[in-house]
Amino acid sequence: MTREIAVVAFGQTDHRRTSDELSEVEMLIPVLHDVLGQAGLKTGDIGFTCSGSTDYLAGRAFSFTMALDGVGAWPPISESHVEMDGAWALYEAWTKLLTGDADTALVYAYGKSSPGSVRDVLTRQLDPYYVAPLWPDSVALAALQAQALIDAGHADEPALAGVAARSRASAATNSHAQLSGSVPQGDYVVRPLRTGDCPPVGDGAAAVVLAAGDRARRLCARPAWIRGIDHRIEAHALGVRDLTDSPSTRLAAEKAGVFERPVDTAELYAPFTSQEVVLRRALRLDDRVTVNPSGGALAANPIMAAGLIRIGEAAARIHRGESDRALAHATSGPCLQQNLVALLEGDPR
Amino acid sequence: MPEVLKAPLVVEFPFTRSLGPVQSAFLTGLRERVLLGVKTGDGRTLVPPVEYDPVTAEEIHDLVEVAPTGTVTTWAWNHAPRRGQPLDTPFAWVLVRLDGADTALLHALDAAGPDAVHSGLRVRVRWAAQRSGAITDIACFEPYDSGDDAAAEPTGHDGRFADPVTGIVAPARLDYVYSPGRAQSAHLDALAEQRTVGERCPSCRKVYVPPRGACPTCGVATSEAVEVGPRGTVTTYCIVNIKAKNLDIEVPYVYAHIALDGADLALHGRIGGIPYDQVRMGLRVEPVWTDGGRHPDHYRPTGEPDADYETYKELL
């Protein structure tokens, strides 16, 4: 790697169950201005812009083009979009900066789940021949994984409840969180998962600014350097995979350099309690690592932004001096099908 | 702030998908009550079958029949079935490894309750009465005791069928409640009073209509409401000659960009009250509202002299 690239600013909305009064761009603009303000940049200063969102949440084709009004796309800018979580938009922006074509990048992501039923919407990303016609919703598929984990002896229902309680307790210090403090574990949604094991459904947006080399040092007192980032995918057929493990996460972490030295923080995109158990095992995280100090996706899960938020939260801890070496993980697809791992470091103190 | 506008939005589409040779054989097999897997290079049998080995990416196509009985590898109890799911009574989602297969198939299990299900449970296929060559030809699985008589044994079918299924139609429907947000809601509320209201950018001072709450040039929020029109100028237009389905307008008609007086962006609308071949750039028009309409039905000539090109050339 020839260029050092860092996250220099991170911002997010308050995540809420509904945001009827705001269009996507109205929800996004304050966050964009927040991160640009943190970095001391104007929209016209940004070298590359990349976003993540999905038409299936909006129920409209090319919905991301409406959000572009928020970034000042006239006169023309260098811009791209991924129909994925913003973590993958950040990956694209990172490669763009690596090429030297730009020195700064604005990455944003947003999702409003409130207009539709996210459990049903997510069925449309499944294999359309053998699986999608059965309409297995996102909670059902996560529940299959949770039961496999319980059968394998890696967790039980009290252990899953413990993950839920710890996450929502951590979120008490996160003013953006949708669910925090003491949250009842509740009834089964799809057994063995209870409401407490599932993420809240909500609307929200997030943005980060990336910068390269000395530019990053000028824009941020303690840049969060991206030392490695990698993403991997597993077979799409659930019945081919061992649902109790996440080899794609482990491989991405290895390629990102995570295992070379211990990390002190891990922000994991585990929308379901059972998935945190899978990820901790795959990433060999022990009790010395602070996992999801933000509360994670169990506290706020704006679809398409929640993975980018993991990178942003990890970077913000480095900015604040609360972490020196942090892992950020993002996922997409059923039962942790696709996984991205980024390794962030602050300069030695 | 006025009440947030909401309206139902249904997105519905019958996706027509073609099948490759392996998927075609599998789904045709379901129609004929035959369960097929595919052999990988290292001798494993994948059910449901795929065209490429998920480990080596090698193309695979050797079909092999497996049994309609199998073992639950994991499960989840679904006490509240949702629209489109295989059963409308409480059921278990299951991954089932059919006898003779090395991988598992996702489907539903009809069982008395969660206490009647566990990983390792023996199950068999319950076929749908009407079968067309789709995964739903398996109605569901049901618990199976090996003492039962009625589980058919594989007959060694080779996967070749006289009348194979070559495609499926997969209907998809998602229901939304659409809300247009603050800026567009304000615009729509004003339209209901037969007023056209845009918003001015605090930075470049341009007035956008319909407003979307942001200035695309400056990337900043807009909020200052500005009433524009009602009169305006045709900046450009086209003549529509083909009638759209369910559209109650005679062709040919003119569809135009109209710069309302005071606006810095042209909106679009239909031009009426003038023969289609007399519409021109610069024509001065005004909105025509119909009873109860929430937006202008069309725009008609005002009778004023045409606008000078210099006055609207920036709005083309």
Interface residues (C-beta under 8 A of the other chain):
Chain A: D20 E21 L22 S23 E24 V25 E26 I29 P30 L32 H33 T43 Y56 G59 M66 L68 D69 G70 V71 G72 A73 W74 P75 P115 G116 S117 R119 D120 V121 R124 P128 Y129 Y130 V131 A132 P133 L134 W135 P136 D137 A140 L141 A143 L144 Q145 A146 Q147 A148 D151 Y188 V190 R191 P192 L193 A235 A237 L238 G239 V240 L243
Chain B: M1 V4 K6 L9 V11 F15 R17 L19 Q23 L27 L46 V47 P48 V50 P54 T73 T74 W75 A76 W77 N78 H79 R82 R83 G84 Q85 P86 W93 L95 R97 T103 A104 L105 L106 H107 A108 P114 S119 A134 I135 T136 I168 A170 A172 L174 D175 Y176 V177 Y178 S179 P180 G181 R182 A183 Q184 S185 R212 G213 A214 C215 P216 T217 C218 G219 V220 A221
